Amino acid sequence: MNSLEPKAGERVRDVHITDDTISVDLFDGRTITVPIAWYPRLLHATPKQRANWRIAGAGYGIHWPDVDEDLTTQGLLQGAPAPRGAAKAA
């Protein structure tokens, strides 16, 4: 079995965004908090755009339709910021 496969408890329960951080609550009780600066599209989004998120990817992802941003719990757990150049696309 691949250790990188998502586990059921790693599904998104809730998302909280401040001016500095994105925090994702998982069903297994963990909360992942990362700097919002890692994701330029969200950093430069309005509070209304940041608040408009949806659970995606069978529960393992988050999608912000207003800024076309997608994050996965696997990427967040691995500490993966957005690829360079993502700010240009925003």
C-alpha positions, 0 to 999 in steps of 0.5 A, a space after each residue: 500500500 502506498 503511504 501517500 494514499 489519503 486516509 479517511 480521517 484526512 477528509 476536510 471538515 472545515 476551513 478557517 481563513 485569517 489575513 495570515 493563515 489557512 487552517 483546515 480541520 480534518 475528520 481525524 481531529 487534526 488541524 493543519 495551519 499554513 501561511 496564506 502567503 503560500 497561496 497567492 491567489 488566496 492571499 490577494 483574494 477578498 474576504 468574500 472570495 476567501 469565504 466562498 470555498 467548497 469541499 472537493 475531491 471526495 472530501 480530500 480537497 478544497 476549491 475556491 471557485 471565485 479565484 480558481 484555487 484548489 488545495 488538497 489535504 495531502 498537499 497541506 500535510 506535506 507542507 506544499 506551497 503553491 508552485 512558483 508562477 501561480 500568482 501570475 495566473 491569479 
